[in-house]
């Protein structure tokens, strides 16, 4: 039963995800939350092989909701990076 959950797993997607998360953690301070999170969300959504407009829209809506909730409602500061806000 446990072996069935690993069948059909695309190991290349797992490797890309690990590399992307490592790069995200490494460059978050320099590049900034909005840009890095948008890029990460686009990449992770693209691994699901959906339509490009769904990928970009989903990534944009996700980071805006997270930013609004955490920055404005919870007063948590994110790395500003290259955008400066």
PyMOL commands that set and color helices and strands:
alter all, ss='L'
color gray80, all
select helices_A, chain A and resi 3-6+11-31+33-46+52-73
alter helices_A, ss='H'
color red, helices_A
deselect
rebuild
show_as cartoon
